[in-house]
Amino acid sequence: MRHGLAAVGLAVAAATTGCAGPAYRGPVSAHFDGERFHNDPPVKQPTVASLLRWSFSPDRIAWPDRVDWPPGAGPTHPAAAVDGGEVRVTWVNHSTVLVQMAGMSFLTDPVWSPRVGPTSWLGPERHHAPGVDLDALPRIDAVLLSHDHYDHTDLPTLVRLTARDAPTVFAGLGSGALLGDAGVAPRVELDWWECRTLGAARICALPAQHNGRRGLLDGNRRLWVSYWIETAAGAVYFAGDTGLGPHFARIRERMGAPCVALLPIGAYLPRWFMEGNHMGPVEAVEAHDTLGAQLSVAIHFATFRQSDEGMYQPAGELGLALAKGRHAPFVVPKFGEARTVRCAVAP
């Protein structure tokens, strides 16, 4: 009953929001049937019955109500710009990462709201303050949205960023109406394997294994993507939300090995319910090896409680998985921690 009522309440509230704007229409493809997007190859998705089974499970590990900064600590104040051939990634929280290189600044799935849901009072509540204050950010050139779930497309945060910097917002096909209704602009919608140039950067939307929904009637109306951000300094891969699938090998084959990979490790238990759409730590290590990343950084954990594992369990299990073999560095950052890399140059 603990999260059964929450699941029902969230579904009812989400239904009231409806589907923002007209449904996307476009050419049929291997991952779009003309009305709804799907994974390629197909992946078994949760049903109402499986959601209810999970919602009433007694196995959920409790999280602390709030984890505040330790005495003397506080949010990071990032550099205004990073140039000179270096790549810097700063984990803010959840899937929000500040990526800086070639004098440009990018944000992935920005969320600064106290809750993520259809209203300001309903939805998962954050358990840790963002590692970077929004007002302390450098000027943001581009925002990369992986999919339309509330914890990844946080409209209140996007409205604040639009008013502050008017960054170009990249999102998957079908997202334009949702963003436009909120006044978020400029925006670019991309299909899988589609690229755009912005200043010194090439930004490509790549496959992911997930789903999309904001209400009861708009399931899979907007495409979920991962991203490749490339400049002369190197390439950063942002996986978004994804299960482990063949897309990682395809990305390595077509794009090469990234300098830095931002890989999700949380919201993975129970596996029978989560495995199609969320990697656990063991699977994240496999994705890291498949991609051949020079450095991987763990994201999507310890911010919002969305599944059964403990707050720091993903980090601990990632360490155990890495200890079983030889791997390139795969780090678990602290909130607000920056990692600076000088990317290896391919021969």
VEXVEXVO-685453 format. One record per atom (N, C-alpha, C): residue in three letters; z, x, y negated. Coordinates in steps of 0.1 Angstrom, whole numbers, padded with zeros to 4 digits, always signed. Layout:
# VEXVEXVO-685453
ALAZXY/...
This chain:
# VEXVEXVO-685453
MET+0000+0008+0012/MET+0000+0000+0000/MET+0000+0009-0013/ARG+0005+0022-0011/ARG+0006+0030-0023/ARG-0006+0031-0031/HIS-0018+0034-0024/HIS-0030+0035-0032/HIS-0039+0024-0029/GLY-0036+0014-0020/GLY-0044+0003-0018/GLY-0045-0006-0031/LEU-0034-0008-0037/LEU-0034-0016-0049/LEU-0042-0009-0060/ALA-0040+0004-0061/ALA-0047+0012-0071/ALA-0062+0011-0069/ALA-0067+0012-0056/ALA-0081+0011-0053/ALA-0087-0003-0057/VAL-0079-0013-0054/VAL-0084-0027-0057/VAL-0084-0028-0072/GLY-0074-0024-0079/GLY-0074-0025-0094/GLY-0085-0018-0100/LEU-0088-0006-0096/LEU-0099+0002-0102/LEU-0112-0005-0099/ALA-0114-0010-0087/ALA-0127-0017-0084/ALA-0129-0029-0093/VAL-0118-0037-0095/VAL-0119-0049-0104/VAL-0122-0045-0118/ALA-0115-0035-0123/ALA-0117-0030-0137/ALA-0131-0025-0139/ALA-0136-0017-0129/ALA-0149-0011-0130/ALA-0160-0022-0130/ALA-0157-0033-0123/ALA-0167-0044-0122/ALA-0169-0050-0136/THR-0158-0050-0144/THR-0159-0056-0157/THR-0168-0048-0166/THR-0170-0035-0163/THR-0179-0027-0172/THR-0194-0030-0169/GLY-0196-0035-0157/GLY-0210-0037-0154/GLY-0218-0024-0153/CYS-0231-0026-0154/CYS-0240-0014-0153/CYS-0246-0012-0167/ALA-0242-0001-0174/ALA-0247+0001-0188/ALA-0262+0002-0189/GLY-0268-0006-0197/GLY-0282-0005-0199/GLY-0290-0010-0187/PRO-0303-0010-0189/PRO-0312-0013-0178/PRO-0312-0003-0167/ALA-0315-0008-0154/ALA-0315+0001-0143/ALA-0328+0010-0144/TYR-0326+0023-0139/TYR-0337+0032-0140/TYR-0348+0028-0131/ARG-0360+0030-0135/ARG-0372+0027-0127/ARG-0381+0040-0128/GLY-0387+0044-0117/GLY-0395+0056-0117/GLY-0402+0057-0104/PRO-0410+0068-0103/PRO-0418+0070-0090/PRO-0409+0072-0078/VAL-0413+0067-0067/VAL-0406+0069-0054/VAL-0407+0083-0050/SER-0396+0089-0045/SER-0396+0103-0040/SER-0388+0104-0028/ALA-0386+0116-0023/ALA-0378+0118-0011/ALA-0363+0114-0013/HIS-0359+0113-0025/HIS-0345+0109-0028/HIS-0343+0097-0037/PHE-0354+0089-0039/PHE-0354+0077-0047/PHE-0364+0067-0041/ASP-0358+0055-0039/ASP-0367+0044-0033/ASP-0373+0035-0043/GLY-0372+0038-0055/GLY-0378+0030-0066/GLY-0367+0022-0073/GLU-0355+0021-0067/GLU-0344+0014-0073/GLU-0331+0022-0073/ARG-0329+0029-0061/ARG-0316+0036-0060/ARG-0319+0050-0054/PHE-0310+0059-0058/PHE-0311+0073-0053/PHE-0304+0074-0040/HIS-0307+0084-0032/HIS-0300+0087-0020/HIS-0301+0102-0017/ASN-0293+0107-0008/ASN-0293+0121-0004/ASN-0305+0124+0005/ASP-0309+0136+0005/ASP-0320+0140+0013/ASP-0316+0154+0020/PRO-0313+0154+0033/PRO-0314+0142+0042/PRO-0302+0132+0040/PRO-0303+0120+0045/PRO-0293+0110+0043/PRO-0280+0114+0048/VAL-0269+0109+0042/VAL-0255+0112+0046/VAL-0248+0099+0046/LYS-0239+0098+0057/LYS-0231+0086+0058/LYS-0222+0085+0046/GLN-0222+0073+0040/GLN-0214+0071+0028/GLN-0202+0062+0031/PRO-0191+0062+0023/PRO-0180+0053+0025/PRO-0184+0039+0024/THR-0177+0030+0032/THR-0179+0016+0031/THR-0166+0010+0026/VAL-0167-0004+0023/VAL-0154-0011+0019/VAL-0144-0010+0030/ALA-0148-0011+0042/ALA-0138-0010+0053/ALA-0132+0004+0054/SER-0140+0015+0053/SER-0134+0028+0053/SER-0125+0031+0041/LEU-0129+0025+0029/LEU-0121+0027+0017/LEU-0107+0020+0019/LEU-0107+0008+0025/LEU-0094+0001+0027/LEU-0086+0009+0038/ARG-0092+0014+0048/ARG-0085+0022+0058/ARG-0078+0034+0052/TRP-0085+0041+0044/TRP-0080+0052+0037/TRP-0069+0048+0027/SER-0071+0038+0019/SER-0062+0034+0009/SER-0048+0030+0014/PHE-0047+0026+0026/PHE-0034+0022+0032/PHE-0029+0032+0041/SER-0035+0044+0042/SER-0030+0055+0050/SER-0017+0061+0044/PRO-0007+0064+0053/PRO+0005+0070+0048/PRO+0006+0085+0046/ASP-0006+0091+0047/ASP-0006+0106+0048/ASP-0008+0113+0035/ARG-0007+0107+0024/ARG-0010+0113+0011/ARG+0002+0122+0007/ILE-0001+0134+0003/ILE+0010+0143-0002/ILE+0012+0141-0017/ALA+0025+0140-0020/ALA+0029+0137-0034/ALA+0026+0149-0043/TRP+0022+0146-0056/TRP+0020+0156-0066/TRP+0032+0155-0076/PRO+0035+0166-0083/PRO+0044+0165-0094/PRO+0039+0156-0105/ASP+0047+0149-0112/ASP+0042+0140-0123/ASP+0034+0147-0133/ARG+0039+0159-0137/ARG+0033+0166-0148/ARG+0037+0181-0147/VAL+0027+0189-0148/VAL+0030+0204-0148/VAL+0027+0209-0162/ASP+0037+0212-0169/ASP+0036+0217-0183/ASP+0034+0232-0183/TRP+0030+0237-0195/TRP+0028+0252-0196/TRP+0041+0259-0194/PRO+0042+0270-0188/PRO+0055+0278-0187/PRO+0059+0283-0201/PRO+0071+0286-0203/PRO+0076+0291-0216/PRO+0067+0303-0221/GLY+0063+0302-0233/GLY+0056+0313-0239/GLY+0041+0313-0236/ALA+0036+0304-0227/ALA+0022+0302-0224/ALA+0016+0291-0232/GLY+0003+0290-0231/GLY-0004+0279-0238/GLY-0019+0280-0236/PRO-0026+0271-0242/PRO-0041+0271-0240/PRO-0048+0284-0244/THR-0059+0286-0238/THR-0067+0298-0241/THR-0075+0295-0253/HIS-0078+0305-0261/HIS-0087+0304-0273/HIS-0099+0313-0270/PRO-0110+0307-0265/PRO-0122+0315-0260/PRO-0128+0322-0272/ALA-0136+0333-0268/ALA-0144+0340-0278/ALA-0154+0331-0284/ALA-0158+0333-0297/ALA-0168+0325-0303/ALA-0181+0327-0297/ALA-0185+0338-0291/ALA-0197+0341-0285/ALA-0196+0352-0275/VAL-0204+0352-0265/VAL-0205+0363-0255/VAL-0219+0368-0255/ASP-0222+0380-0257/ASP-0235+0386-0257/ASP-0234+0400-0250/GLY-0245+0407-0251/GLY-0245+0421-0246/GLY-0246+0422-0231/GLY-0252+0412-0225/GLY-0255+0413-0211/GLY-0243+0408-0202/GLU-0233+0403-0207/GLU-0221+0398-0199/GLU-0222+0383-0198/VAL-0216+0378-0187/VAL-0214+0363-0185/VAL-0199+0361-0184/ARG-0194+0351-0191/ARG-0180+0347-0191/ARG-0179+0333-0187/VAL-0170+0330-0177/VAL-0167+0316-0173/VAL-0152+0314-0175/THR-0149+0303-0182/THR-0135+0299-0184/THR-0132+0285-0178/TRP-0123+0285-0168/TRP-0120+0272-0162/TRP-0110+0264-0171/VAL-0115+0253-0176/VAL-0107+0244-0184/VAL-0097+0235-0176/ASN-0103+0228-0167/ASN-0096+0219-0158/ASN-0107+0212-0149/HIS-0103+0207-0138/HIS-0111+0199-0129/HIS-0125+0206-0128/SER-0136+0199-0131/SER-0149+0205-0130/SER-0154+0210-0144/THR-0145+0211-0154/THR-0149+0215-0167/THR-0148+0230-0168/VAL-0159+0237-0170/VAL-0160+0251-0172/VAL-0168+0255-0184/LEU-0162+0264-0192/LEU-0170+0269-0204/LEU-0177+0281-0199/VAL-0191+0281-0200/VAL-0199+0292-0196/VAL-0205+0298-0208/GLN-0204+0311-0210/GLN-0209+0318-0222/GLN-0217+0330-0218/MET-0229+0331-0224/MET-0238+0342-0222/MET-0249+0341-0231/ALA-0255+0353-0234/ALA-0267+0353-0243/ALA-0265+0346-0256/GLY-0252+0347-0261/GLY-0249+0341-0274/GLY-0248+0326-0274/MET-0249+0320-0262/MET-0248+0305-0261/MET-0236+0301-0253/SER-0232+0288-0255/SER-0220+0283-0249/SER-0224+0269-0242/PHE-0220+0268-0229/PHE-0223+0256-0222/PHE-0210+0250-0216/LEU-0209+0237-0215/LEU-0198+0230-0208/LEU-0203+0222-0197/THR-0196+0224-0185/THR-0199+0215-0174/THR-0189+0204-0173/ASP-0194+0192-0170/ASP-0186+0180-0168/ASP-0173+0180-0176/PRO-0174+0179-0190/PRO-0162+0181-0198/PRO-0153+0168-0197/VAL-0140+0170-0195/VAL-0131+0160-0195/VAL-0118+0165-0202/TRP-0114+0158-0213/TRP-0102+0161-0220/TRP-0093+0148-0220/SER-0097+0137-0215/SER-0090+0125-0215/SER-0077+0126-0207/PRO-0067+0118-0210/PRO-0055+0118-0202/PRO-0056+0111-0189/ARG-0066+0102-0188/ARG-0069+0095-0176/ARG-0085+0094-0174/VAL-0089+0093-0162/VAL-0104+0091-0159/VAL-0106+0078-0152/GLY-0111+0068-0159/GLY-0114+0055-0153/GLY-0121+0046-0163/PRO-0122+0034-0159/PRO-0130+0024-0167/PRO-0123+0020-0180/THR-0110+0022-0181/THR-0102+0019-0193/THR-0093+0031-0196/SER-0087+0031-0208/SER-0078+0042-0212/SER-0064+0041-0204/TRP-0062+0030-0197/TRP-0049+0028-0190/TRP-0050+0027-0175/LEU-0062+0028-0170/LEU-0064+0027-0155/LEU-0073+0038-0150/GLY-0069+0044-0140/GLY-0076+0055-0133/GLY-0067+0067-0131/PRO-0071+0077-0124/PRO-0062+0088-0121/PRO-0058+0095-0134/GLU-0045+0098-0134/GLU-0039+0105-0146/GLU-0038+0120-0144/ARG-0041+0127-0155/ARG-0041+0142-0153/ARG-0026+0147-0151/HIS-0025+0157-0143/HIS-0013+0163-0139/HIS-0011+0177-0146/HIS-0020+0181-0154/HIS-0019+0194-0161/HIS-0028+0193-0174/ALA-0022+0198-0185/ALA-0030+0199-0197/ALA-0042+0207-0196/PRO-0053+0204-0203/PRO-0065+0213-0202/PRO-0061+0227-0206/GLY-0068+0237-0200/GLY-0065+0251-0203/GLY-0070+0256-0216/VAL-0079+0248-0222/VAL-0085+0251-0235/VAL-0084+0238-0244/ASP-0079+0239-0256/ASP-0079+0227-0264/ASP-0094+0225-0269/LEU-0098+0212-0269/LEU-0111+0209-0273/LEU-0115+0215-0287/ASP-0105+0214-0296/ASP-0108+0220-0310/ASP-0109+0235-0310/ALA-0104+0242-0299/ALA-0105+0256-0299/ALA-0118+0261-0293/LEU-0126+0252-0288/LEU-0139+0256-0282/LEU-0148+0263-0292/PRO-0156+0272-0288/PRO-0167+0276-0297/PRO-0177+0265-0298/ARG-0187+0267-0307/ARG-0198+0257-0308/ARG-0205+0256-0295/ILE-0206+0243-0290/ILE-0212+0241-0277/ILE-0227+0238-0279/ASP-0235+0245-0272/ASP-0250+0243-0273/ASP-0255+0232-0263/ALA-0249+0232-0251/ALA-0253+0222-0241/ALA-0242+0218-0232/VAL-0242+0205-0228/VAL-0233+0199-0218/VAL-0241+0196-0206/LEU-0236+0199-0194/LEU-0243+0197-0182/LEU-0234+0187-0174/LEU-0240+0175-0171/LEU-0233+0164-0164/LEU-0238+0163-0150/SER-0229+0165-0140/SER-0234+0165-0126/SER-0237+0151-0121/HIS-0228+0141-0124/HIS-0230+0127-0120/HIS-0222+0118-0128/ASP-0223+0105-0125/ASP-0217+0095-0134/ASP-0203+0091-0131/HIS-0196+0096-0121/HIS-0182+0092-0119/HIS-0174+0095-0131/TYR-0163+0087-0133/TYR-0155+0088-0145/TYR-0149+0102-0147/ASP-0146+0109-0137/ASP-0139+0122-0138/ASP-0150+0133-0141/HIS-0162+0130-0142/HIS-0173+0139-0145/HIS-0181+0135-0157/THR-0183+0123-0159/THR-0189+0118-0171/THR-0179+0110-0179/ASP-0171+0117-0187/ASP-0160+0112-0195/ASP-0165+0108-0209/LEU-0168+0096-0211/LEU-0175+0092-0224/LEU-0166+0095-0236/PRO-0153+0092-0236/PRO-0145+0096-0248/PRO-0147+0111-0252/THR-0146+0119-0242/THR-0148+0134-0245/THR-0162+0137-0250/LEU-0172+0130-0244/LEU-0186+0133-0248/LEU-0188+0128-0262/VAL-0182+0117-0266/VAL-0183+0112-0280/VAL-0177+0122-0290/ARG-0166+0128-0286/ARG-0159+0138-0295/ARG-0168+0150-0296/LEU-0174+0155-0285/LEU-0183+0166-0286/LEU-0195+0164-0294/THR-0201+0151-0292/THR-0213+0148-0300/THR-0210+0148-0315/ALA-0198+0143-0319/ALA-0194+0143-0333/ALA-0192+0157-0338/ARG-0187+0166-0329/ARG-0183+0179-0333/ARG-0195+0189-0334/ASP-0203+0189-0324/ASP-0214+0199-0322/ASP-0228+0193-0320/ALA-0229+0181-0316/ALA-0242+0175-0312/ALA-0249+0183-0302/PRO-0242+0188-0291/PRO-0249+0196-0281/PRO-0259+0188-0273/THR-0269+0194-0268/THR-0279+0187-0259/THR-0272+0184-0246/VAL-0272+0172-0242/VAL-0265+0167-0230/VAL-0275+0166-0219/PHE-0274+0173-0208/PHE-0283+0172-0196/PHE-0276+0164-0186/ALA-0284+0155-0179/ALA-0278+0147-0169/ALA-0290+0143-0159/GLY-0286+0137-0148/GLY-0296+0133-0138/GLY-0304+0121-0143/LEU-0315+0118-0136/LEU-0323+0107-0139/LEU-0315+0094-0139/GLY-0317+0085-0148/GLY-0311+0072-0149/GLY-0298+0072-0158/SER-0294+0084-0163/SER-0282+0084-0171/SER-0284+0081-0186/GLY-0296+0081-0190/GLY-0299+0079-0204/GLY-0293+0067-0211/ALA-0294+0056-0204/ALA-0289+0043-0210/ALA-0274+0044-0211/LEU-0267+0049-0201/LEU-0252+0050-0202/LEU-0248+0058-0213/LEU-0254+0070-0215/LEU-0251+0079-0226/LEU-0255+0074-0239/GLY-0267+0068-0240/GLY-0272+0062-0252/GLY-0263+0051-0258/ASP-0258+0042-0249/ASP-0250+0031-0253/ASP-0237+0036-0259/ALA-0232+0048-0255/ALA-0220+0054-0261/ALA-0223+0063-0273/GLY-0236+0064-0277/GLY-0239+0072-0289/GLY-0240+0087-0286/VAL-0242+0091-0274/VAL-0242+0105-0270/VAL-0257+0109-0271/ALA-0259+0119-0280/ALA-0273+0124-0282/ALA-0272+0138-0289/PRO-0282+0146-0287/PRO-0295+0144-0279/PRO-0292+0146-0264/ARG-0301+0140-0256/ARG-0298+0141-0242/ARG-0312+0143-0234/VAL-0311+0149-0223/VAL-0322+0152-0214/VAL-0319+0147-0200/GLU-0328+0139-0194/GLU-0326+0135-0180/GLU-0335+0143-0171/LEU-0330+0148-0160/LEU-0337+0157-0151/LEU-0337+0152-0137/ASP-0347+0154-0130/ASP-0348+0152-0116/ASP-0345+0165-0108/TRP-0342+0164-0095/TRP-0340+0177-0088/TRP-0352+0186-0089/TRP-0349+0199-0091/TRP-0359+0210-0092/TRP-0366+0210-0106/GLU-0362+0202-0115/GLU-0368+0201-0128/GLU-0360+0210-0138/CYS-0368+0217-0146/CYS-0361+0227-0155/CYS-0366+0224-0170/ARG-0357+0228-0179/ARG-0360+0228-0193/ARG-0355+0241-0199/THR-0361+0245-0210/THR-0357+0257-0218/THR-0349+0252-0230/LEU-0338+0258-0233/LEU-0330+0256-0245/LEU-0326+0269-0250/GLY-0331+0273-0262/GLY-0328+0286-0268/GLY-0332+0297-0258/ALA-0322+0305-0255/ALA-0324+0317-0246/ALA-0322+0313-0231/ALA-0319+0300-0228/ALA-0316+0296-0215/ALA-0326+0287-0208/ARG-0327+0289-0195/ARG-0335+0280-0187/ARG-0324+0272-0179/ILE-0325+0259-0180/ILE-0315+0250-0173/ILE-0323+0242-0163/CYS-0319+0243-0150/CYS-0325+0235-0139/CYS-0316+0226-0132/ALA-0320+0214-0130/ALA-0312+0204-0122/ALA-0316+0206-0107/LEU-0306+0208-0098/LEU-0309+0211-0084/LEU-0302+0201-0076/PRO-0305+0200-0063/PRO-0299+0190-0054/PRO-0284+0192-0053/ALA-0278+0181-0049/ALA-0264+0180-0045/ALA-0263+0170-0034/GLN-0251+0169-0027/GLN-0249+0159-0017/GLN-0237+0151-0021/HIS-0240+0139-0027/HIS-0229+0131-0033/HIS-0234+0117-0034/ASN-0230+0110-0045/ASN-0233+0096-0048/ASN-0230+0093-0062/GLY-0234+0081-0067/GLY-0231+0078-0081/GLY-0226+0063-0082/ARG-0217+0060-0091/ARG-0212+0047-0093/ARG-0202+0047-0105/ARG-0204+0036-0113/ARG-0193+0034-0123/ARG-0188+0020-0122/GLY-0196+0010-0117/GLY-0191-0003-0115/GLY-0195-0008-0101/LEU-0193-0020-0098/LEU-0195-0026-0085/LEU-0210-0028-0082/LEU-0218-0029-0093/LEU-0232-0033-0091/LEU-0242-0021-0094/ASP-0237-0010-0097/ASP-0246+0001-0102/ASP-0246+0013-0092/GLY-0242+0011-0080/GLY-0242+0022-0070/GLY-0255+0029-0069/ASN-0254+0043-0071/ASN-0266+0052-0069/ASN-0278+0048-0078/ARG-0275+0043-0089/ARG-0285+0040-0099/ARG-0288+0052-0108/ARG-0279+0062-0107/ARG-0281+0075-0115/ARG-0280+0086-0106/LEU-0289+0096-0108/LEU-0290+0107-0099/LEU-0279+0117-0101/TRP-0273+0123-0090/TRP-0263+0133-0090/TRP-0271+0147-0088/VAL-0266+0157-0095/VAL-0273+0170-0095/VAL-0263+0181-0095/SER-0268+0193-0092/SER-0261+0205-0095/SER-0270+0213-0106/TYR-0265+0224-0111/TYR-0273+0231-0121/TYR-0274+0246-0119/TRP-0285+0251-0124/TRP-0288+0265-0125/TRP-0290+0268-0140/ILE-0281+0277-0145/ILE-0282+0281-0159/ILE-0286+0296-0159/GLU-0297+0299-0165/GLU-0302+0313-0164/GLU-0306+0318-0178/THR-0301+0330-0181/THR-0305+0338-0193/THR-0308+0352-0189/ALA-0311+0360-0198/ALA-0314+0374-0195/ALA-0301+0381-0190/ALA-0289+0376-0192/ALA-0277+0381-0187/ALA-0274+0379-0173/GLY-0281+0368-0167/GLY-0279+0364-0153/GLY-0279+0349-0151/ALA-0276+0345-0139/ALA-0277+0331-0136/ALA-0263+0326-0131/VAL-0259+0314-0136/VAL-0247+0307-0131/VAL-0251+0294-0125/TYR-0245+0292-0113/TYR-0248+0279-0105/TYR-0236+0271-0106/PHE-0237+0258-0110/PHE-0227+0248-0110/PHE-0229+0238-0100/ALA-0221+0237-0090/ALA-0224+0228-0078/ALA-0221+0213-0081/GLY-0213+0210-0092/GLY-0209+0196-0094/GLY-0200+0192-0082/ASP-0201+0179-0079/ASP-0195+0174-0067/ASP-0205+0173-0055/THR-0201+0178-0044/THR-0210+0179-0033/THR-0203+0181-0020/GLY-0209+0176-0009/GLY-0205+0180+0004/GLY-0213+0192+0008/LEU-0210+0198+0020/LEU-0217+0209+0025/LEU-0230+0204+0031/GLY-0241+0209+0027/GLY-0254+0204+0032/GLY-0265+0215+0031/PRO-0277+0212+0036/PRO-0288+0222+0036/PRO-0293+0225+0022/HIS-0289+0218+0012/HIS-0294+0221-0001/HIS-0289+0235-0006/PHE-0278+0240-0001/PHE-0274+0254-0005/PHE-0284+0264-0001/ALA-0289+0263+0012/ALA-0299+0272+0017/ALA-0312+0271+0009/ARG-0316+0259+0006/ARG-0328+0256-0002/ARG-0327+0263-0016/ILE-0315+0261-0022/ILE-0313+0267-0035/ILE-0314+0282-0035/ARG-0308+0288-0025/ARG-0309+0303-0024/ARG-0323+0307-0022/GLU-0331+0300-0013/GLU-0345+0303-0011/GLU-0354+0302-0023/ARG-0352+0291-0031/ARG-0361+0289-0042/ARG-0356+0296-0055/MET-0343+0297-0057/MET-0338+0302-0070/MET-0333+0317-0069/GLY-0330+0321-0057/GLY-0323+0334-0055/GLY-0308+0333-0055/ALA-0301+0344-0055/ALA-0287+0344-0055/ALA-0281+0344-0069/PRO-0272+0335-0072/PRO-0266+0334-0086/PRO-0257+0346-0088/CYS-0255+0349-0100/CYS-0245+0359-0104/CYS-0231+0352-0102/VAL-0229+0340-0107/VAL-0216+0333-0106/VAL-0219+0319-0100/ALA-0211+0315-0091/ALA-0212+0301-0085/ALA-0199+0294-0088/LEU-0200+0282-0094/LEU-0188+0274-0096/LEU-0188+0263-0085/LEU-0178+0264-0076/LEU-0178+0257-0064/LEU-0166+0248-0063/PRO-0167+0235-0060/PRO-0155+0226-0058/PRO-0148+0228-0045/ILE-0135+0228-0046/ILE-0127+0230-0034/ILE-0117+0218-0031/GLY-0116+0208-0040/GLY-0106+0198-0039/GLY-0112+0184-0036/ALA-0103+0174-0034/ALA-0106+0160-0031/ALA-0113+0160-0017/TYR-0107+0166-0007/TYR-0114+0168+0006/TYR-0107+0162+0018/LEU-0095+0157+0016/LEU-0088+0151+0027/LEU-0086+0136+0025/PRO-0087+0128+0035/PRO-0090+0131+0049/PRO-0105+0135+0051/ARG-0107+0144+0060/ARG-0121+0148+0062/ARG-0130+0137+0067/TRP-0125+0128+0076/TRP-0133+0117+0081/TRP-0139+0108+0069/PHE-0132+0108+0058/PHE-0136+0099+0047/PHE-0143+0108+0036/MET-0139+0120+0034/MET-0144+0128+0023/MET-0156+0137+0026/GLU-0158+0141+0039/GLU-0167+0152+0042/GLU-0181+0151+0037/GLY-0186+0139+0037/GLY-0200+0137+0033/GLY-0203+0140+0018/ASN-0192+0139+0010/ASN-0194+0140-0005/ASN-0185+0151-0011/HIS-0176+0157-0004/HIS-0167+0167-0010/HIS-0165+0178+0000/MET-0167+0191-0005/MET-0164+0202+0004/MET-0149+0205+0003/GLY-0144+0209+0015/GLY-0131+0215+0015/GLY-0132+0230+0013/PRO-0120+0237+0013/PRO-0121+0252+0010/PRO-0129+0259+0021/VAL-0128+0256+0033/VAL-0135+0263+0044/VAL-0150+0261+0042/GLU-0154+0249+0038/GLU-0169+0247+0036/GLU-0173+0254+0023/ALA-0165+0254+0013/ALA-0168+0261+0001/ALA-0171+0276+0003/VAL-0163+0282+0012/VAL-0166+0296+0016/VAL-0180+0297+0022/GLU-0183+0288+0031/GLU-0196+0288+0037/GLU-0207+0287+0027/ALA-0205+0278+0017/ALA-0215+0276+0006/ALA-0216+0289-0002/HIS-0205+0295-0005/HIS-0205+0308-0012/HIS-0213+0319-0005/ASP-0211+0320+0008/ASP-0218+0330+0016/ASP-0233+0326+0016/THR-0236+0314+0018/THR-0251+0310+0019/THR-0258+0313+0005/LEU-0251+0310-0006/LEU-0257+0312-0019/LEU-0258+0327-0022/GLY-0250+0335-0016/GLY-0250+0350-0019/GLY-0245+0353-0033/ALA-0236+0345-0038/ALA-0231+0347-0052/ALA-0224+0360-0053/GLN-0226+0367-0064/GLN-0218+0379-0067/GLN-0203+0376-0069/LEU-0200+0364-0075/LEU-0187+0359-0077/LEU-0187+0344-0076/SER-0178+0338-0069/SER-0176+0324-0069/SER-0163+0321-0076/VAL-0162+0310-0083/VAL-0150+0305-0090/VAL-0147+0291-0085/ALA-0135+0289-0080/ALA-0131+0276-0075/ALA-0128+0266-0086/ILE-0133+0254-0085/ILE-0131+0243-0094/ILE-0127+0230-0087/HIS-0125+0219-0095/HIS-0123+0206-0089/HIS-0110+0205-0080/PHE-0099+0209-0086/PHE-0086+0208-0079/PHE-0075+0209-0089/ALA-0063+0204-0085/ALA-0051+0205-0093/ALA-0050+0198-0106/THR-0060+0189-0109/THR-0060+0182-0122/THR-0057+0168-0121/PHE-0065+0161-0113/PHE-0064+0147-0110/PHE-0062+0144-0095/ARG-0052+0137-0091/ARG-0050+0134-0077/ARG-0059+0123-0072/GLN-0069+0127-0064/GLN-0079+0118-0059/GLN-0080+0117-0044/SER-0072+0124-0037/SER-0073+0124-0022/SER-0059+0127-0017/ASP-0059+0131-0004/ASP-0046+0132+0003/ASP-0039+0146+0002/GLU-0047+0156-0001/GLU-0041+0170-0001/GLU-0031+0172-0013/GLY-0022+0182-0011/GLY-0013+0185-0022/GLY-0020+0192-0034/MET-0013+0193-0045/MET-0019+0198-0057/MET-0025+0212-0056/TYR-0017+0221-0049/TYR-0022+0235-0047/TYR-0027+0238-0033/GLN-0028+0228-0025/GLN-0032+0230-0011/GLN-0046+0236-0011/PRO-0056+0231-0019/PRO-0069+0237-0018/PRO-0069+0252-0021/ALA-0061+0256-0030/ALA-0061+0270-0033/ALA-0056+0279-0022/GLY-0045+0274-0016/GLY-0039+0281-0004/GLY-0048+0281+0008/GLU-0055+0270+0010/GLU-0064+0270+0022/GLU-0077+0279+0019/LEU-0081+0279+0007/LEU-0092+0288+0003/LEU-0088+0303+0007/GLY-0076+0307+0003/GLY-0072+0320+0006/GLY-0072+0323+0021/LEU-0067+0314+0029/LEU-0067+0315+0043/LEU-0081+0317+0049/ALA-0090+0308+0044/ALA-0104+0309+0048/ALA-0111+0322+0045/LEU-0108+0328+0033/LEU-0114+0340+0029/LEU-0108+0352+0037/ALA-0096+0350+0042/ALA-0089+0361+0049/ALA-0095+0363+0063/LYS-0103+0354+0068/LYS-0108+0354+0081/LYS-0121+0362+0082/GLY-0126+0367+0071/GLY-0139+0375+0072/GLY-0141+0383+0060/ARG-0153+0389+0059/ARG-0156+0397+0047/ARG-0165+0389+0038/HIS-0162+0388+0026/HIS-0169+0380+0016/HIS-0169+0386+0003/ALA-0180+0383-0005/ALA-0180+0386-0019/ALA-0168+0379-0026/PRO-0164+0384-0038/PRO-0152+0378-0044/PRO-0154+0363-0046/PHE-0143+0355-0043/PHE-0142+0341-0045/PHE-0128+0339-0051/VAL-0127+0336-0064/VAL-0114+0335-0070/VAL-0109+0321-0073/VAL-0096+0320-0074/VAL-0090+0307-0078/VAL-0084+0310-0092/PRO-0090+0304-0102/PRO-0085+0307-0116/PRO-0073+0299-0119/LYS-0066+0304-0129/LYS-0055+0296-0136/LYS-0062+0287-0147/PHE-0055+0277-0151/PHE-0060+0269-0162/PHE-0062+0277-0174/GLY-0074+0277-0179/GLY-0077+0285-0191/GLY-0081+0299-0189/GLU-0081+0303-0176/GLU-0084+0317-0173/GLU-0099+0320-0174/ALA-0103+0331-0180/ALA-0117+0335-0182/ALA-0120+0347-0172/ARG-0132+0347-0167/ARG-0137+0358-0159/ARG-0150+0363-0165/THR-0150+0376-0167/THR-0162+0382-0173/THR-0169+0390-0163/VAL-0182+0388-0162/VAL-0190+0395-0152/VAL-0202+0402-0158/ARG-0205+0413-0153/ARG-0218+0419-0157/ARG-0227+0418-0144/CYS-0237+0410-0144/CYS-0244+0407-0132/CYS-0252+0418-0127/ALA-0253+0419-0114/ALA-0261+0429-0108/ALA-0276+0426-0110/VAL-0284+0436-0112/VAL-0298+0434-0114/VAL-0305+0436-0101/ALA-0313+0426-0097/ALA-0321+0427-0084/ALA-0331+0439-0085/PRO-0333+0446-0074/PRO-0342+0457-0075/PRO-0356+0453-0076/
